[in-house]
Amino acid sequence: MATTTAKAGAAPPRFSILLSRICDGVLYLAGFGLVLMTALVAYQVFFRFVLNSSPSWTETSAIMLMNWFIFLGAAVGVRENYHMGFDVLVYILPQGSKGILRTLSDLIALAFGVGMVWYGCKLVGLTWHTIIPALELPGGFDYLPLVAGGALICLFSLERIVLRWSGVDVDRDLNLEEVPEMPAVQEA
């Protein structure tokens, strides 16, 4: 799954292997959350429209699960180079500027990750003493995905920056390398 490729003949650093395993685990966790949320919504629809008795906890639980898989998936997207970047500039400017623009993009993602952790922790602290009525959990649980996703974005952004500075190719062009040549389409 990891997009980082080591220099010719060199093994990837240990921290990169560890972060690759964390990334894979987070991706599976996010996928499981998506499946579980889908099951909860189906359960809610069945109870509401078939039994005419809607459980109050399913909607809140589904939204909380959605928060988790969105923020975890966003962190995986940063590591796998699927996040937003300066792609238009990368194609226009000379080849040597690609690493600089990708580093700038990773620094911006890192800044967003730091902001997510900082303000997410503030929100958790502010709402921890309230209660989510349907789940009887502290209100801070709503913002824990923001903190976890931000922390992972920070880790994965830093990894990409460190690997790039050490000469590892983390900037492969996903849009060009994986698209096969297509035959020209004839108009009718």
C-alpha positions as CSV (number, residue, x, y, z in Angstrom):
1,M,0.0,0.0,0.0
2,A,2.8,2.4,0.7
3,T,3.7,4.8,-2.1
4,T,7.2,5.5,-0.8
5,T,9.9,3.8,-2.8
6,A,13.4,3.7,-1.5
7,K,16.5,4.7,-3.5
8,A,17.8,2.0,-5.7
9,G,18.8,-1.0,-3.6
10,A,18.1,0.8,-0.2
11,A,15.7,-0.5,2.3
12,P,13.0,1.9,3.6
13,P,13.8,3.3,7.0
14,R,12.3,1.6,10.1
15,F,10.0,4.5,10.9
16,S,8.6,4.3,7.4
17,I,7.8,0.6,7.7
18,L,6.1,1.3,11.1
19,L,4.1,4.1,9.6
20,S,3.2,2.0,6.7
21,R,1.7,-0.6,9.1
22,I,-0.1,2.0,11.0
23,C,-1.5,3.4,7.8
24,D,-2.7,0.0,6.7
25,G,-4.3,-0.6,10.1
26,V,-6.0,2.9,10.0
27,L,-7.3,2.2,6.5
28,Y,-8.8,-1.1,7.6
29,L,-10.3,0.6,10.7
30,A,-11.8,3.3,8.5
31,G,-13.2,0.7,6.1
32,F,-14.7,-1.3,9.0
33,G,-16.3,2.0,10.3
34,L,-17.9,2.6,6.9
35,V,-19.4,-0.9,6.9
36,L,-20.6,-0.5,10.5
37,M,-22.1,2.9,9.8
38,T,-23.9,1.4,6.7
39,A,-25.3,-1.4,8.9
40,L,-26.5,1.1,11.5
41,V,-28.3,3.2,8.9
42,A,-29.9,0.1,7.5
43,Y,-31.0,-0.9,11.0
44,Q,-32.4,2.6,11.6
45,V,-34.4,2.5,8.3
46,F,-35.8,-1.0,9.0
47,F,-36.9,0.0,12.5
48,R,-38.3,3.4,11.4
49,F,-40.3,2.2,8.3
50,V,-41.1,-1.4,9.0
51,L,-41.5,-1.5,12.8
52,N,-42.5,2.2,13.2
53,S,-40.2,2.4,16.2
54,S,-36.9,4.3,15.6
55,P,-34.0,3.8,18.1
56,S,-32.6,7.1,19.1
57,W,-28.9,6.0,19.4
58,T,-28.4,4.8,15.8
59,E,-28.3,8.2,14.1
60,T,-25.8,9.6,16.6
61,S,-23.7,6.5,16.4
62,A,-23.7,6.6,12.6
63,I,-22.6,10.2,12.5
64,M,-19.8,9.5,15.1
65,L,-18.6,6.6,13.0
66,M,-18.7,8.8,9.9
67,N,-16.5,11.3,11.6
68,W,-13.9,8.6,12.4
69,F,-13.7,7.1,8.9
70,I,-13.6,10.5,7.3
71,F,-10.7,11.8,9.4
72,L,-8.8,8.5,9.4
73,G,-9.3,8.3,5.6
74,A,-8.0,11.8,5.2
75,A,-4.8,10.9,7.0
76,V,-4.3,7.9,4.8
77,G,-4.8,10.2,1.8
78,V,-2.0,12.4,3.0
79,R,0.4,9.4,3.3
80,E,-0.6,7.9,0.0
81,N,-0.3,11.2,-1.8
82,Y,-4.0,11.5,-2.6
83,H,-4.4,14.8,-0.8
84,M,-4.8,18.2,-2.5
85,G,-1.7,19.7,-3.8
86,F,-0.2,22.1,-6.3
87,D,-0.7,19.7,-9.2
88,V,-1.3,22.3,-11.9
89,L,1.9,24.1,-11.0
90,V,3.8,20.8,-11.0
91,Y,2.9,20.3,-14.7
92,I,3.7,23.8,-15.7
93,L,6.9,24.6,-13.9
94,P,10.3,23.0,-14.6
95,Q,10.9,19.4,-13.3
96,G,13.2,20.7,-10.5
97,S,10.4,22.6,-8.8
98,K,8.3,19.5,-8.2
99,G,10.0,18.5,-4.9
100,I,9.8,22.1,-3.6
101,L,6.1,22.3,-4.4
102,R,5.4,18.9,-2.9
103,T,7.3,19.9,0.2
104,L,5.2,23.1,0.4
105,S,2.1,21.0,0.0
106,D,3.2,18.6,2.8
107,L,4.1,21.6,5.1
108,I,0.6,23.0,4.5
109,A,-1.0,19.6,5.3
110,L,1.2,19.5,8.4
111,A,0.0,22.9,9.5
112,F,-3.6,21.8,9.0
113,G,-2.8,18.7,11.0
114,V,-1.4,20.7,13.9
115,G,-4.5,23.0,13.8
116,M,-6.7,19.9,13.9
117,V,-4.9,18.6,16.9
118,W,-4.7,21.9,18.7
119,Y,-8.3,23.0,18.2
120,G,-9.6,19.5,18.4
121,C,-8.1,19.1,21.9
122,K,-9.7,22.5,22.9
123,L,-13.1,21.2,21.7
124,V,-12.7,17.9,23.5
125,G,-11.8,19.8,26.7
126,L,-14.7,22.2,26.3
127,T,-17.3,19.5,25.7
128,W,-16.0,16.6,27.8
129,H,-18.3,17.5,30.8
130,T,-21.4,17.5,28.6
131,I,-23.2,14.3,27.8
132,I,-24.4,13.0,24.4
133,P,-27.9,12.0,25.4
134,A,-28.5,9.2,23.0
135,L,-25.2,7.4,23.8
136,E,-24.6,8.6,27.4
137,L,-21.0,9.4,26.5
138,P,-19.0,12.6,27.2
139,G,-19.5,15.2,24.5
140,G,-15.8,15.2,23.9
141,F,-16.1,11.9,22.0
142,D,-17.5,13.9,19.1
143,Y,-14.2,15.6,18.6
144,L,-11.7,12.8,19.2
145,P,-11.7,11.8,15.5
146,L,-10.5,15.4,14.7
147,V,-7.6,15.0,17.1
148,A,-6.7,11.4,16.0
149,G,-6.9,12.3,12.3
150,G,-4.9,15.5,12.8
151,A,-2.1,13.6,14.7
152,L,-1.9,11.0,11.9
153,I,-1.8,13.8,9.3
154,C,1.1,15.4,11.2
155,L,3.0,12.1,11.3
156,F,2.4,11.2,7.7
157,S,3.3,14.7,6.5
158,L,6.5,14.7,8.5
159,E,7.4,11.3,7.1
160,R,7.0,12.5,3.6
161,I,9.1,15.5,4.2
162,V,11.9,13.5,5.9
163,L,11.9,10.9,3.2
164,R,12.0,13.5,0.5
165,W,14.9,15.2,2.1
166,S,16.8,11.9,2.5
167,G,16.4,11.2,-1.2
168,V,13.5,8.7,-1.2
169,D,11.1,9.1,-4.1
170,V,7.8,10.0,-2.5
171,D,6.7,12.2,-5.3
172,R,5.7,9.8,-8.0
173,D,3.0,11.3,-10.2
174,L,-0.1,9.2,-9.5
175,N,-2.0,10.8,-12.3
176,L,0.5,10.0,-15.0
177,E,2.2,6.8,-13.9
178,E,-0.9,4.6,-13.3
179,V,-3.0,5.6,-16.3
180,P,-2.6,3.3,-19.3
181,E,-2.5,4.6,-22.8
182,M,-6.0,4.9,-24.2
183,P,-6.7,4.5,-27.9
184,A,-8.3,7.5,-29.6
185,V,-12.0,7.5,-29.6
186,Q,-13.7,8.0,-32.9
187,E,-16.6,10.3,-33.1
188,A,-19.7,8.9,-34.8
